[in-house]
Amino acid sequence: MPEKEDVSAIDRPLWPAVRQGLLNQCPACGVAPLFQRFLRTGSHCAGCGQSWEHHQADDFPAYIVILLLGHILVPLMIEVNFAFAIPMPVQAVLWPGIALVLAIAMIQPVKGSVIAFQWSRRMNGFAIPKD
């Protein structure tokens, strides 16, 4: 009888998994999409069968996006206000609009990378079940 492979020894490298998550690809196989809808993962990967029901990204991706937006927009606002005399009503529309567009563009890749991080570190039920 052939011996079972020690599945706990299968390597799950962090950075390739995070890169796959950023690109909306399954961190396990890199082929199938991670999300079925904008921020909703499927129950499992269509390519390799990896279950995605165990991820617990919760609000962490939103916190990361908020942190990144602050570090991007505040210096940008300071430099633009220093270089140009943009009227305040224009700025009242401009900066929230830019923040909204950037937040929508960043949330899915960030959530994908958080899920990929959890998968690669075997967190929250991504550990291989023991027989």
ZIDATA-V857488 format. One line per field, one symbol per residue. phi: phi as a letter, one per 40 degrees, with the letter a starting at -180 (. if undefined). psi: psi as a letter, one per 30 degrees, with the letter a starting at -180 (. if undefined). burial: I if it has 16 or more other ideal C-beta (glycine too) atoms within 10 Angstrom, else O. A space follows every 50 residues. Layout:
BEGIN
phi = ???
psi = ???
burial = ???
END
This chain:
BEGIN
phi = .ccccccccccbcccccccccccgbdccbgbcccbcbdbbcccacccbgd cbcccbcfcddccccccccccccccccccccccbbccccccccccccccc cccccccccccccccccccccfcfgcccccc
psi = kkkkkjfffkkikeeeeeeeeeghlkfefgelkekeaegjllflkfefgk kgffkiebfeeeeeeeeeeefeeeeeeeeefeelikkeeeefeeeeeeee eeeeffeeeeeeeeeeeeefghlhffkkkk.
burial = OOOOOOOOOOOOOOOOIIIIIIOOIIIIOOOIOIIOOOOOIIOOIOOOOI OIOOIOIOOOIOOIIOOOIOOOIOOOOOOOOOOOOOOOOOOOOOIOOOIO OOOOOIIIIIIIIIIIIIIIOOOOOIOOOOO
END
